[in-house]
Amino acid sequence: MINKMKNKEKGFLQIIIFIIIALLIMKFLGVTVSGVWNWFVSFFSGVFQ
């Protein structure tokens, strides 16, 4: 039971660290969330047409 809780805590920490690193990279490259969203929309509209 204790191992399951430690694994969940470790997974939660990994997600938090991943989000922080992604935000830092986005800030460094000057990318915004809306810019990423627009890129995905334009990419998938081009793929499915």
mmCIF entry with sequence, helices, sheets and N, C-alpha, C, O atoms, coordinates in Angstrom:
data_MODEL
# 
_entry.id   MODEL 
# 
_entity.id                         1 
_entity.type                       polymer 
_entity.pdbx_number_of_molecules   1 
# 
_entity_poly.entity_id                      1 
_entity_poly.type                           'polypeptide(L)' 
_entity_poly.nstd_linkage                   no 
_entity_poly.nstd_monomer                   no 
_entity_poly.pdbx_seq_one_letter_code       MINKMKNKEKGFLQIIIFIIIALLIMKFLGVTVSGVWNWFVSFFSGVFQ 
_entity_poly.pdbx_seq_one_letter_code_can   MINKMKNKEKGFLQIIIFIIIALLIMKFLGVTVSGVWNWFVSFFSGVFQ 
_entity_poly.pdbx_strand_id                 A 
# 
loop_
_entity_poly_seq.entity_id 
_entity_poly_seq.num 
_entity_poly_seq.mon_id 
_entity_poly_seq.hetero 
1 1  MET n 
1 2  ILE n 
1 3  ASN n 
1 4  LYS n 
1 5  MET n 
1 6  LYS n 
1 7  ASN n 
1 8  LYS n 
1 9  GLU n 
1 10 LYS n 
1 11 GLY n 
1 12 PHE n 
1 13 LEU n 
1 14 GLN n 
1 15 ILE n 
1 16 ILE n 
1 17 ILE n 
1 18 PHE n 
1 19 ILE n 
1 20 ILE n 
1 21 ILE n 
1 22 ALA n 
1 23 LEU n 
1 24 LEU n 
1 25 ILE n 
1 26 MET n 
1 27 LYS n 
1 28 PHE n 
1 29 LEU n 
1 30 GLY n 
1 31 VAL n 
1 32 THR n 
1 33 VAL n 
1 34 SER n 
1 35 GLY n 
1 36 VAL n 
1 37 TRP n 
1 38 ASN n 
1 39 TRP n 
1 40 PHE n 
1 41 VAL n 
1 42 SER n 
1 43 PHE n 
1 44 PHE n 
1 45 SER n 
1 46 GLY n 
1 47 VAL n 
1 48 PHE n 
1 49 GLN n 
# 
_struct_asym.id          A 
_struct_asym.entity_id   1 
# 
loop_
_struct_conf.conf_type_id 
_struct_conf.id 
_struct_conf.pdbx_PDB_helix_id 
_struct_conf.beg_label_comp_id 
_struct_conf.beg_label_asym_id 
_struct_conf.beg_label_seq_id 
_struct_conf.pdbx_beg_PDB_ins_code 
_struct_conf.end_label_comp_id 
_struct_conf.end_label_asym_id 
_struct_conf.end_label_seq_id 
_struct_conf.pdbx_end_PDB_ins_code 
_struct_conf.beg_auth_comp_id 
_struct_conf.beg_auth_asym_id 
_struct_conf.beg_auth_seq_id 
_struct_conf.end_auth_comp_id 
_struct_conf.end_auth_asym_id 
_struct_conf.end_auth_seq_id 
_struct_conf.pdbx_PDB_helix_class 
_struct_conf.details 
_struct_conf.pdbx_PDB_helix_length 
HELX_P HELX_P1 AA1 ILE A 2  ? LEU A 29 ? ILE A 2  LEU A 29 1 ? 28 
HELX_P HELX_P2 AA2 VAL A 33 ? VAL A 47 ? VAL A 33 VAL A 47 1 ? 15 
# 
_struct_conf_type.id          HELX_P 
_struct_conf_type.criteria    ? 
_struct_conf_type.reference   ? 
# 
loop_
_atom_site.group_PDB 
_atom_site.id 
_atom_site.type_symbol 
_atom_site.label_atom_id 
_atom_site.label_alt_id 
_atom_site.label_comp_id 
_atom_site.label_asym_id 
_atom_site.label_entity_id 
_atom_site.label_seq_id 
_atom_site.pdbx_PDB_ins_code 
_atom_site.Cartn_x 
_atom_site.Cartn_y 
_atom_site.Cartn_z 
_atom_site.occupancy 
_atom_site.B_iso_or_equiv 
_atom_site.pdbx_formal_charge 
_atom_site.auth_seq_id 
_atom_site.auth_comp_id 
_atom_site.auth_asym_id 
_atom_site.auth_atom_id 
_atom_site.pdbx_PDB_model_num 
ATOM 1   N N  . MET A 1 1  ? 0.822  -1.194 0.000   1.00 0.00 ? 1  MET A N  1 
ATOM 2   C CA . MET A 1 1  ? 0.000  0.000  0.000   1.00 0.00 ? 1  MET A CA 1 
ATOM 3   C C  . MET A 1 1  ? 0.866  1.258  0.000   1.00 0.00 ? 1  MET A C  1 
ATOM 4   O O  . MET A 1 1  ? 0.569  2.226  -0.700  1.00 0.00 ? 1  MET A O  1 
ATOM 5   N N  . ILE A 1 2  ? 1.936  1.235  0.789   1.00 0.00 ? 2  ILE A N  1 
ATOM 6   C CA . ILE A 1 2  ? 2.821  2.398  0.862   1.00 0.00 ? 2  ILE A CA 1 
ATOM 7   C C  . ILE A 1 2  ? 3.528  2.591  -0.469  1.00 0.00 ? 2  ILE A C  1 
ATOM 8   O O  . ILE A 1 2  ? 3.726  3.726  -0.902  1.00 0.00 ? 2  ILE A O  1 
ATOM 9   N N  . ASN A 1 3  ? 3.920  1.481  -1.140  1.00 0.00 ? 3  ASN A N  1 
ATOM 10  C CA . ASN A 1 3  ? 4.585  1.602  -2.431  1.00 0.00 ? 3  ASN A CA 1 
ATOM 11  C C  . ASN A 1 3  ? 3.671  2.240  -3.471  1.00 0.00 ? 3  ASN A C  1 
ATOM 12  O O  . ASN A 1 3  ? 4.133  3.025  -4.298  1.00 0.00 ? 3  ASN A O  1 
ATOM 13  N N  . LYS A 1 4  ? 2.377  1.913  -3.440  1.00 0.00 ? 4  LYS A N  1 
ATOM 14  C CA . LYS A 1 4  ? 1.443  2.505  -4.394  1.00 0.00 ? 4  LYS A CA 1 
ATOM 15  C C  . LYS A 1 4  ? 1.352  4.012  -4.187  1.00 0.00 ? 4  LYS A C  1 
ATOM 16  O O  . LYS A 1 4  ? 1.290  4.772  -5.154  1.00 0.00 ? 4  LYS A O  1 
ATOM 17  N N  . MET A 1 5  ? 1.343  4.443  -2.936  1.00 0.00 ? 5  MET A N  1 
ATOM 18  C CA . MET A 1 5  ? 1.271  5.882  -2.659  1.00 0.00 ? 5  MET A CA 1 
ATOM 19  C C  . MET A 1 5  ? 2.544  6.576  -3.110  1.00 0.00 ? 5  MET A C  1 
ATOM 20  O O  . MET A 1 5  ? 2.485  7.678  -3.655  1.00 0.00 ? 5  MET A O  1 
ATOM 21  N N  . LYS A 1 6  ? 3.703  5.946  -2.892  1.00 0.00 ? 6  LYS A N  1 
ATOM 22  C CA . LYS A 1 6  ? 4.962  6.547  -3.330  1.00 0.00 ? 6  LYS A CA 1 
ATOM 23  C C  . LYS A 1 6  ? 5.014  6.648  -4.847  1.00 0.00 ? 6  LYS A C  1 
ATOM 24  O O  . LYS A 1 6  ? 5.509  7.637  -5.389  1.00 0.00 ? 6  LYS A O  1 
ATOM 25  N N  . ASN A 1 7  ? 4.503  5.624  -5.540  1.00 0.00 ? 7  ASN A N  1 
ATOM 26  C CA . ASN A 1 7  ? 4.495  5.664  -7.001  1.00 0.00 ? 7  ASN A CA 1 
ATOM 27  C C  . ASN A 1 7  ? 3.588  6.784  -7.501  1.00 0.00 ? 7  ASN A C  1 
ATOM 28  O O  . ASN A 1 7  ? 3.927  7.471  -8.463  1.00 0.00 ? 7  ASN A O  1 
ATOM 29  N N  . LYS A 1 8  ? 2.441  6.972  -6.858  1.00 0.00 ? 8  LYS A N  1 
ATOM 30  C CA . LYS A 1 8  ? 1.539  8.054  -7.265  1.00 0.00 ? 8  LYS A CA 1 
ATOM 31  C C  . LYS A 1 8  ? 2.184  9.410  -7.020  1.00 0.00 ? 8  LYS A C  1 
ATOM 32  O O  . LYS A 1 8  ? 2.063  10.314 -7.847  1.00 0.00 ? 8  LYS A O  1 
ATOM 33  N N  . GLU A 1 9  ? 2.864  9.556  -5.901  1.00 0.00 ? 9  GLU A N  1 
ATOM 34  C CA . GLU A 1 9  ? 3.539  10.813 -5.602  1.00 0.00 ? 9  GLU A CA 1 
ATOM 35  C C  . GLU A 1 9  ? 4.652  11.076 -6.616  1.00 0.00 ? 9  GLU A C  1 
ATOM 36  O O  . GLU A 1 9  ? 4.843  12.210 -7.054  1.00 0.00 ? 9  GLU A O  1 
ATOM 37  N N  . LYS A 1 10 ? 5.378  10.031 -6.984  1.00 0.00 ? 10 LYS A N  1 
ATOM 38  C CA . LYS A 1 10 ? 6.458  10.184 -7.948  1.00 0.00 ? 10 LYS A CA 1 
ATOM 39  C C  . LYS A 1 10 ? 5.903  10.594 -9.311  1.00 0.00 ? 10 LYS A C  1 
ATOM 40  O O  . LYS A 1 10 ? 6.480  11.453 -9.978  1.00 0.00 ? 10 LYS A O  1 
ATOM 41  N N  . GLY A 1 11 ? 4.800  9.995  -9.726  1.00 0.00 ? 11 GLY A N  1 
ATOM 42  C CA . GLY A 1 11 ? 4.180  10.351 -10.989 1.00 0.00 ? 11 GLY A CA 1 
ATOM 43  C C  . GLY A 1 11 ? 3.683  11.786 -10.987 1.00 0.00 ? 11 GLY A C  1 
ATOM 44  O O  . GLY A 1 11 ? 3.804  12.495 -11.986 1.00 0.00 ? 11 GLY A O  1 
ATOM 45  N N  . PHE A 1 12 ? 3.121  12.214 -9.855  1.00 0.00 ? 12 PHE A N  1 
ATOM 46  C CA . PHE A 1 12 ? 2.638  13.585 -9.735  1.00 0.00 ? 12 PHE A CA 1 
ATOM 47  C C  . PHE A 1 12 ? 3.797  14.565 -9.835  1.00 0.00 ? 12 PHE A C  1 
ATOM 48  O O  . PHE A 1 12 ? 3.684  15.593 -10.503 1.00 0.00 ? 12 PHE A O  1 
ATOM 49  N N  . LEU A 1 13 ? 4.896  14.259 -9.186  1.00 0.00 ? 13 LEU A N  1 
ATOM 50  C CA . LEU A 1 13 ? 6.079  15.126 -9.266  1.00 0.00 ? 13 LEU A CA 1 
ATOM 51  C C  . LEU A 1 13 ? 6.627  15.189 -10.686 1.00 0.00 ? 13 LEU A C  1 
ATOM 52  O O  . LEU A 1 13 ? 7.050  16.251 -11.143 1.00 0.00 ? 13 LEU A O  1 
ATOM 53  N N  . GLN A 1 14 ? 6.621  14.061 -11.382 1.00 0.00 ? 14 GLN A N  1 
ATOM 54  C CA . GLN A 1 14 ? 7.112  14.046 -12.756 1.00 0.00 ? 14 GLN A CA 1 
ATOM 55  C C  . GLN A 1 14 ? 6.250  14.918 -13.652 1.00 0.00 ? 14 GLN A C  1 
ATOM 56  O O  . GLN A 1 14 ? 6.773  15.620 -14.518 1.00 0.00 ? 14 GLN A O  1 
ATOM 57  N N  . ILE A 1 15 ? 4.940  14.886 -13.457 1.00 0.00 ? 15 ILE A N  1 
ATOM 58  C CA . ILE A 1 15 ? 4.050  15.727 -14.258 1.00 0.00 ? 15 ILE A CA 1 
ATOM 59  C C  . ILE A 1 15 ? 4.317  17.199 -13.969 1.00 0.00 ? 15 ILE A C  1 
ATOM 60  O O  . ILE A 1 15 ? 4.386  18.009 -14.893 1.00 0.00 ? 15 ILE A O  1 
ATOM 61  N N  . ILE A 1 16 ? 4.467  17.551 -12.693 1.00 0.00 ? 16 ILE A N  1 
ATOM 62  C CA . ILE A 1 16 ? 4.735  18.944 -12.318 1.00 0.00 ? 16 ILE A CA 1 
ATOM 63  C C  . ILE A 1 16 ? 6.059  19.413 -12.928 1.00 0.00 ? 16 ILE A C  1 
ATOM 64  O O  . ILE A 1 16 ? 6.133  20.513 -13.474 1.00 0.00 ? 16 ILE A O  1 
ATOM 65  N N  . ILE A 1 17 ? 7.093  18.593 -12.838 1.00 0.00 ? 17 ILE A N  1 
ATOM 66  C CA . ILE A 1 17 ? 8.404  18.949 -13.393 1.00 0.00 ? 17 ILE A CA 1 
ATOM 67  C C  . ILE A 1 17 ? 8.309  19.108 -14.907 1.00 0.00 ? 17 ILE A C  1 
ATOM 68  O O  . ILE A 1 17 ? 8.893  20.035 -15.469 1.00 0.00 ? 17 ILE A O  1 
ATOM 69  N N  . PHE A 1 18 ? 7.579  18.212 -15.573 1.00 0.00 ? 18 PHE A N  1 
ATOM 70  C CA . PHE A 1 18 ? 7.410  18.300 -17.025 1.00 0.00 ? 18 PHE A CA 1 
ATOM 71  C C  . PHE A 1 18 ? 6.711  19.597 -17.417 1.00 0.00 ? 18 PHE A C  1 
ATOM 72  O O  . PHE A 1 18 ? 7.112  20.252 -18.378 1.00 0.00 ? 18 PHE A O  1 
ATOM 73  N N  . ILE A 1 19 ? 5.675  19.968 -16.683 1.00 0.00 ? 19 ILE A N  1 
ATOM 74  C CA . ILE A 1 19 ? 4.944  21.207 -16.982 1.00 0.00 ? 19 ILE A CA 1 
ATOM 75  C C  . ILE A 1 19 ? 5.855  22.419 -16.795 1.00 0.00 ? 19 ILE A C  1 
ATOM 76  O O  . ILE A 1 19 ? 5.852  23.329 -17.624 1.00 0.00 ? 19 ILE A O  1 
ATOM 77  N N  . ILE A 1 20 ? 6.631  22.436 -15.715 1.00 0.00 ? 20 ILE A N  1 
ATOM 78  C CA . ILE A 1 20 ? 7.532  23.564 -15.455 1.00 0.00 ? 20 ILE A CA 1 
ATOM 79  C C  . ILE A 1 20 ? 8.576  23.681 -16.557 1.00 0.00 ? 20 ILE A C  1 
ATOM 80  O O  . ILE A 1 20 ? 8.855  24.782 -17.032 1.00 0.00 ? 20 ILE A O  1 
ATOM 81  N N  . ILE A 1 21 ? 9.153  22.560 -16.965 1.00 0.00 ? 21 ILE A N  1 
ATOM 82  C CA . ILE A 1 21 ? 10.167 22.585 -18.032 1.00 0.00 ? 21 ILE A CA 1 
ATOM 83  C C  . ILE A 1 21 ? 9.544  23.041 -19.344 1.00 0.00 ? 21 ILE A C  1 
ATOM 84  O O  . ILE A 1 21 ? 10.147 23.821 -20.081 1.00 0.00 ? 21 ILE A O  1 
ATOM 85  N N  . ALA A 1 22 ? 8.333  22.556 -19.639 1.00 0.00 ? 22 ALA A N  1 
ATOM 86  C CA . ALA A 1 22 ? 7.657  22.966 -20.876 1.00 0.00 ? 22 ALA A CA 1 
ATOM 87  C C  . ALA A 1 22 ? 7.383  24.469 -20.867 1.00 0.00 ? 22 ALA A C  1 
ATOM 88  O O  . ALA A 1 22 ? 7.562  25.139 -21.884 1.00 0.00 ? 22 ALA A O  1 
ATOM 89  N N  . LEU A 1 23 ? 6.950  24.999 -19.721 1.00 0.00 ? 23 LEU A N  1 
ATOM 90  C CA . LEU A 1 23 ? 6.684  26.441 -19.633 1.00 0.00 ? 23 LEU A CA 1 
ATOM 91  C C  . LEU A 1 23 ? 7.959  27.265 -19.788 1.00 0.00 ? 23 LEU A C  1 
ATOM 92  O O  . LEU A 1 23 ? 7.948  28.318 -20.425 1.00 0.00 ? 23 LEU A O  1 
ATOM 93  N N  . LEU A 1 24 ? 9.052  26.786 -19.206 1.00 0.00 ? 24 LEU A N  1 
ATOM 94  C CA . LEU A 1 24 ? 10.326 27.501 -19.353 1.00 0.00 ? 24 LEU A CA 1 
ATOM 95  C C  . LEU A 1 24 ? 10.803 27.495 -20.803 1.00 0.00 ? 24 LEU A C  1 
ATOM 96  O O  . LEU A 1 24 ? 11.297 28.507 -21.299 1.00 0.00 ? 24 LEU A O  1 
ATOM 97  N N  . ILE A 1 25 ? 10.655 26.363 -21.479 1.00 0.00 ? 25 ILE A N  1 
ATOM 98  C CA . ILE A 1 25 ? 11.053 26.286 -22.888 1.00 0.00 ? 25 ILE A CA 1 
ATOM 99  C C  . ILE A 1 25 ? 10.174 27.208 -23.726 1.00 0.00 ? 25 ILE A C  1 
ATOM 100 O O  . ILE A 1 25 ? 10.664 27.898 -24.620 1.00 0.00 ? 25 ILE A O  1 
ATOM 101 N N  . MET A 1 26 ? 8.866  27.218 -23.434 1.00 0.00 ? 26 MET A N  1 
ATOM 102 C CA . MET A 1 26 ? 7.966  28.095 -24.180 1.00 0.00 ? 26 MET A CA 1 
ATOM 103 C C  . MET A 1 26 ? 8.342  29.561 -23.971 1.00 0.00 ? 26 MET A C  1 
ATOM 104 O O  . MET A 1 26 ? 8.305  30.354 -24.912 1.00 0.00 ? 26 MET A O  1 
ATOM 105 N N  . LYS A 1 27 ? 8.702  29.919 -22.747 1.00 0.00 ? 27 LYS A N  1 
ATOM 106 C CA . LYS A 1 27 ? 9.094  31.305 -22.475 1.00 0.00 ? 27 LYS A CA 1 
ATOM 107 C C  . LYS A 1 27 ? 10.394 31.643 -23.191 1.00 0.00 ? 27 LYS A C  1 
ATOM 108 O O  . LYS A 1 27 ? 10.533 32.734 -23.746 1.00 0.00 ? 27 LYS A O  1 
ATOM 109 N N  . PHE A 1 28 ? 11.345 30.717 -23.182 1.00 0.00 ? 28 PHE A N  1 
ATOM 110 C CA . PHE A 1 28 ? 12.634 30.945 -23.827 1.00 0.00 ? 28 PHE A CA 1 
ATOM 111 C C  . PHE A 1 28 ? 12.478 31.108 -25.331 1.00 0.00 ? 28 PHE A C  1 
ATOM 112 O O  . PHE A 1 28 ? 13.152 31.946 -25.930 1.00 0.00 ? 28 PHE A O  1 
ATOM 113 N N  . LEU A 1 29 ? 11.601 30.324 -25.955 1.00 0.00 ? 29 LEU A N  1 
ATOM 114 C CA . LEU A 1 29 ? 11.418 30.374 -27.398 1.00 0.00 ? 29 LEU A CA 1 
ATOM 115 C C  . LEU A 1 29 ? 10.373 31.406 -27.828 1.00 0.00 ? 29 LEU A C  1 
ATOM 116 O O  . LEU A 1 29 ? 10.210 31.657 -29.022 1.00 0.00 ? 29 LEU A O  1 
ATOM 117 N N  . GLY A 1 30 ? 9.670  32.000 -26.875 1.00 0.00 ? 30 GLY A N  1 
ATOM 118 C CA . GLY A 1 30 ? 8.666  32.996 -27.209 1.00 0.00 ? 30 GLY A CA 1 
ATOM 119 C C  . GLY A 1 30 ? 7.391  32.407 -27.776 1.00 0.00 ? 30 GLY A C  1 
ATOM 120 O O  . GLY A 1 30 ? 6.690  33.064 -28.546 1.00 0.00 ? 30 GLY A O  1 
ATOM 121 N N  . VAL A 1 31 ? 7.084  31.174 -27.402 1.00 0.00 ? 31 VAL A N  1 
ATOM 122 C CA . VAL A 1 31 ? 5.892  30.496 -27.898 1.00 0.00 ? 31 VAL A CA 1 
ATOM 123 C C  . VAL A 1 31 ? 4.768  30.689 -26.889 1.00 0.00 ? 31 VAL A C  1 
ATOM 124 O O  . VAL A 1 31 ? 4.984  30.586 -25.682 1.00 0.00 ? 31 VAL A O  1 
ATOM 125 N N  . THR A 1 32 ? 3.561  30.972 -27.391 1.00 0.00 ? 32 THR A N  1 
ATOM 126 C CA . THR A 1 32 ? 2.412  31.108 -26.502 1.00 0.00 ? 32 THR A CA 1 
ATOM 127 C C  . THR A 1 32 ? 1.485  29.910 -26.673 1.00 0.00 ? 32 THR A C  1 
ATOM 128 O O  . THR A 1 32 ? 1.578  29.172 -27.653 1.00 0.00 ? 32 THR A O  1 
ATOM 129 N N  . VAL A 1 33 ? 0.594  29.729 -25.708 1.00 0.00 ? 33 VAL A N  1 
ATOM 130 C CA . VAL A 1 33 ? -0.361 28.628 -25.774 1.00 0.00 ? 33 VAL A CA 1 
ATOM 131 C C  . VAL A 1 33 ? -1.291 28.816 -26.971 1.00 0.00 ? 33 VAL A C  1 
ATOM 132 O O  . VAL A 1 33 ? -1.616 27.855 -27.669 1.00 0.00 ? 33 VAL A O  1 
ATOM 133 N N  . SER A 1 34 ? -1.710 30.037 -27.199 1.00 0.00 ? 34 SER A N  1 
ATOM 134 C CA . SER A 1 34 ? -2.587 30.291 -28.348 1.00 0.00 ? 34 SER A CA 1 
ATOM 135 C C  . SER A 1 34 ? -1.845 30.039 -29.661 1.00 0.00 ? 34 SER A C  1 
ATOM 136 O O  . SER A 1 34 ? -2.453 29.591 -30.634 1.00 0.00 ? 34 SER A O  1 
ATOM 137 N N  . GLY A 1 35 ? -0.556 30.316 -29.699 1.00 0.00 ? 35 GLY A N  1 
ATOM 138 C CA . GLY A 1 35 ? 0.237  30.030 -30.887 1.00 0.00 ? 35 GLY A CA 1 
ATOM 139 C C  . GLY A 1 35 ? 0.333  28.543 -31.156 1.00 0.00 ? 35 GLY A C  1 
ATOM 140 O O  . GLY A 1 35 ? 0.234  28.109 -32.304 1.00 0.00 ? 35 GLY A O  1 
ATOM 141 N N  . VAL A 1 36 ? 0.525  27.765 -30.113 1.00 0.00 ? 36 VAL A N  1 
ATOM 142 C CA . VAL A 1 36 ? 0.572  26.306 -30.254 1.00 0.00 ? 36 VAL A CA 1 
ATOM 143 C C  . VAL A 1 36 ? -0.785 25.794 -30.714 1.00 0.00 ? 36 VAL A C  1 
ATOM 144 O O  . VAL A 1 36 ? -0.866 24.930 -31.587 1.00 0.00 ? 36 VAL A O  1 
ATOM 145 N N  . TRP A 1 37 ? -1.855 26.330 -30.123 1.00 0.00 ? 37 TRP A N  1 
ATOM 146 C CA . TRP A 1 37 ? -3.206 25.907 -30.501 1.00 0.00 ? 37 TRP A CA 1 
ATOM 147 C C  . TRP A 1 37 ? -3.482 26.229 -31.966 1.00 0.00 ? 37 TRP A C  1 
ATOM 148 O O  . TRP A 1 37 ? -4.031 25.396 -32.687 1.00 0.00 ? 37 TRP A O  1 
ATOM 149 N N  . ASN A 1 38 ? -3.112 27.414 -32.411 1.00 0.00 ? 38 ASN A N  1 
ATOM 150 C CA . ASN A 1 38 ? -3.306 27.797 -33.814 1.00 0.00 ? 38 ASN A CA 1 
ATOM 151 C C  . ASN A 1 38 ? -2.505 26.898 -34.747 1.00 0.00 ? 38 ASN A C  1 
ATOM 152 O O  . ASN A 1 38 ? -2.975 26.562 -35.834 1.00 0.00 ? 38 ASN A O  1 
ATOM 153 N N  . TRP A 1 39 ? -1.299 26.504 -34.336 1.00 0.00 ? 39 TRP A N  1 
ATOM 154 C CA . TRP A 1 39 ? -0.490 25.618 -35.156 1.00 0.00 ? 39 TRP A CA 1 
ATOM 155 C C  . TRP A 1 39 ? -1.161 24.261 -35.296 1.00 0.00 ? 39 TRP A C  1 
ATOM 156 O O  . TRP A 1 39 ? -1.210 23.708 -36.394 1.00 0.00 ? 39 TRP A O  1 
ATOM 157 N N  . PHE A 1 40 ? -1.686 23.710 -34.186 1.00 0.00 ? 40 PHE A N  1 
ATOM 158 C CA . PHE A 1 40 ? -2.376 22.419 -34.256 1.00 0.00 ? 40 PHE A CA 1 
ATOM 159 C C  . PHE A 1 40 ? -3.615 22.507 -35.142 1.00 0.00 ? 40 PHE A C  1 
ATOM 160 O O  . PHE A 1 40 ? -3.879 21.600 -35.931 1.00 0.00 ? 40 PHE A O  1 
ATOM 161 N N  . VAL A 1 41 ? -4.370 23.588 -35.017 1.00 0.00 ? 41 VAL A N  1 
ATOM 162 C CA . VAL A 1 41 ? -5.581 23.748 -35.840 1.00 0.00 ? 41 VAL A CA 1 
ATOM 163 C C  . VAL A 1 41 ? -5.218 23.804 -37.313 1.00 0.00 ? 41 VAL A C  1 
ATOM 164 O O  . VAL A 1 41 ? -5.843 23.134 -38.135 1.00 0.00 ? 41 VAL A O  1 
ATOM 165 N N  . SER A 1 42 ? -4.218 24.596 -37.649 1.00 0.00 ? 42 SER A N  1 
ATOM 166 C CA . SER A 1 42 ? -3.828 24.709 -39.056 1.00 0.00 ? 42 SER A CA 1 
ATOM 167 C C  . SER A 1 42 ? -3.226 23.398 -39.566 1.00 0.00 ? 42 SER A C  1 
ATOM 168 O O  . SER A 1 42 ? -3.442 23.030 -40.721 1.00 0.00 ? 42 SER A O  1 
ATOM 169 N N  . PHE A 1 43 ? -2.486 22.699 -38.730 1.00 0.00 ? 43 PHE A N  1 
ATOM 170 C CA . PHE A 1 43 ? -1.891 21.423 -39.128 1.00 0.00 ? 43 PHE A CA 1 
ATOM 171 C C  . PHE A 1 43 ? -2.966 20.389 -39.427 1.00 0.00 ? 43 PHE A C  1 
ATOM 172 O O  . PHE A 1 43 ? -2.933 19.735 -40.469 1.00 0.00 ? 43 PHE A O  1 
ATOM 173 N N  . PHE A 1 44 ? -3.919 20.243 -38.510 1.00 0.00 ? 44 PHE A N  1 
ATOM 174 C CA . PHE A 1 44 ? -4.940 19.218 -38.699 1.00 0.00 ? 44 PHE A CA 1 
ATOM 175 C C  . PHE A 1 44 ? -5.940 19.598 -39.785 1.00 0.00 ? 44 PHE A C  1 
ATOM 176 O O  . PHE A 1 44 ? -6.495 18.715 -40.439 1.00 0.00 ? 44 PHE A O  1 
ATOM 177 N N  . SER A 1 45 ? -6.179 20.880 -39.991 1.00 0.00 ? 45 SER A N  1 
ATOM 178 C CA . SER A 1 45 ? -7.066 21.262 -41.092 1.00 0.00 ? 45 SER A CA 1 
ATOM 179 C C  . SER A 1 45 ? -6.401 20.948 -42.425 1.00 0.00 ? 45 SER A C  1 
ATOM 180 O O  . SER A 1 45 ? -7.081 20.587 -43.385 1.00 0.00 ? 45 SER A O  1 
ATOM 181 N N  . GLY A 1 46 ? -5.089 21.079 -42.494 1.00 0.00 ? 46 GLY A N  1 
ATOM 182 C CA . GLY A 1 46 ? -4.364 20.724 -43.715 1.00 0.00 ? 46 GLY A CA 1 
ATOM 183 C C  . GLY A 1 46 ? -4.282 19.229 -43.928 1.00 0.00 ? 46 GLY A C  1 
ATOM 184 O O  . GLY A 1 46 ? -4.286 18.767 -45.069 1.00 0.00 ? 46 GLY A O  1 
ATOM 185 N N  . VAL A 1 47 ? -4.207 18.462 -42.850 1.00 0.00 ? 47 VAL A N  1 
ATOM 186 C CA . VAL A 1 47 ? -4.102 17.014 -42.956 1.00 0.00 ? 47 VAL A CA 1 
ATOM 187 C C  . VAL A 1 47 ? -5.422 16.411 -43.418 1.00 0.00 ? 47 VAL A C  1 
ATOM 188 O O  . VAL A 1 47 ? -5.434 15.499 -44.244 1.00 0.00 ? 47 VAL A O  1 
ATOM 189 N N  . PHE A 1 48 ? -6.526 16.914 -42.889 1.00 0.00 ? 48 PHE A N  1 
ATOM 190 C CA . PHE A 1 48 ? -7.820 16.292 -43.161 1.00 0.00 ? 48 PHE A CA 1 
ATOM 191 C C  . PHE A 1 48 ? -8.523 16.851 -44.399 1.00 0.00 ? 48 PHE A C  1 
ATOM 192 O O  . PHE A 1 48 ? -9.643 16.436 -44.698 1.00 0.00 ? 48 PHE A O  1 
ATOM 193 N N  . GLN A 1 49 ? -7.897 17.779 -45.127 1.00 0.00 ? 49 GLN A N  1 
ATOM 194 C CA . GLN A 1 49 ? -8.533 18.287 -46.350 1.00 0.00 ? 49 GLN A CA 1 
ATOM 195 C C  . GLN A 1 49 ? -7.960 17.645 -47.571 1.00 0.00 ? 49 GLN A C  1 
ATOM 196 O O  . GLN A 1 49 ? -8.380 17.955 -48.686 1.00 0.00 ? 49 GLN A O  1 
# 
